[in-house]
Amino acid sequence: MTGIDALAVARLCHKLGCGRTTPGSSIKYEPGVVLLKQVGEKVDKDEPLMEIHLANDNPAPPEVSIETIITIADDSNGNPVPLIIKLVD
C-alpha cells in the first residue's frame, strides 16, 4: 500500500455520522473507520484494507470507492515503500 488520502477518510467518516455538523449536536460513538493496513505494508489480493462501522440508525453504508481512499502500487522487487523519504531541517 503506497498511500492513504486522509481527507477522503475524514469525508467517509462524516458520511457515516462521525463528528458534529453543528456545535452542540450529539455525538455518535458507533460509526467509524478502522484502517487495517499502513502505508508501506504489503497487501495481498482480496485482503481487507479497512473496516467500516455503521451507526445503529444508519442501516446502509454510503457509496464509496476504495480507489479514491487507498493507493496500491506493485513493487516488483518486493521492497517495502519507505515511510520517510527525507528529513527537512
Number of C-alpha atoms within 10 A of each C-alpha: 20 19 15 18 12 11 10 16 19 16 13 20 19 15 17 22 20 21 17 12 11 7 6 7 9 11 12 16 13 13 21 22 16 11 13 10 16 14 17 15 15 17 17 9 5 6 9 11 15 13 11 13 16 22 16 10 10 12 8 9 14 12 8 12 9 12 10 11 16 19 13 15 11 11 12 6 6 8 11 13 16 11 12 6 7 7 5 4 3
